[in-house]
Amino acid sequence: MSAQADVAAGLRTQAEWCRKLGSPLYTALLSEAAADVEAGGACWRVLEGQEDEGALA
């Protein structure tokens, strides 16, 4: 899996936990950020190089 895909997957995992915990705002924000990372957008440019930082806390 590429670094970009890893970051997107981490964001989607966080989005899913936000959904489970009842936070629709952060669910939506993190889901959109994951899609943007996959598209190589601004979120990817900010997070690129941070994929080794763990769980994107």
Wavefront OBJ file of the C-alpha trace (Angstrom):
o trace
v 0.000 0.000 0.000
v 1.329 3.448 -0.858
v 1.972 6.143 1.724
v -0.914 8.131 0.277
v -3.273 5.147 0.642
v -2.030 4.549 4.206
v -2.800 8.132 5.201
v -6.244 7.972 3.590
v -6.965 4.692 5.397
v -5.924 6.237 8.713
v -8.235 9.178 8.165
v -11.097 6.831 7.267
v -10.476 4.832 10.449
v -10.630 8.016 12.500
v -13.798 9.045 10.663
v -15.409 5.702 11.482
v -14.598 6.082 15.175
v -16.020 9.592 15.155
v -19.198 8.187 13.612
v -19.396 5.477 16.297
v -18.891 8.104 19.005
v -21.621 10.353 17.614
v -19.608 13.164 16.052
v -21.069 13.798 12.588
v -18.986 16.947 12.027
v -15.639 15.188 12.464
v -16.934 12.135 10.613
v -17.627 14.350 7.610
v -14.396 16.355 7.892
v -12.186 13.279 8.143
v -14.038 11.494 5.342
v -13.574 14.496 3.066
v -9.917 14.757 4.073
v -9.416 11.076 3.170
v -10.973 11.631 -0.251
v -8.786 14.695 -0.756
v -5.659 12.727 0.179
v -6.599 10.050 -2.365
v -7.031 12.754 -4.999
v -3.630 14.280 -4.185
v -5.192 17.503 -2.956
v -4.295 20.024 -0.279
v -4.754 17.577 2.611
v -2.237 15.218 1.024
v 0.250 18.061 0.548
v -0.047 18.892 4.271
v 0.144 15.278 5.497
v 2.701 13.948 3.006
v 5.792 12.816 4.878
v 3.874 12.336 8.124
v 2.757 8.774 7.398
v 5.430 7.360 9.726
v 4.096 9.381 12.660
v 1.756 6.590 13.711
v -1.982 6.870 14.016
v -2.344 10.424 12.688
v -3.309 11.549 16.169
l 1 2 3 4 5 6 7 8 9 10 11 12 13 14 15 16 17 18 19 20 21 22 23 24 25 26 27 28 29 30 31 32 33 34 35 36 37 38 39 40 41 42 43 44 45 46 47 48 49 50 51 52 53 54 55 56 57
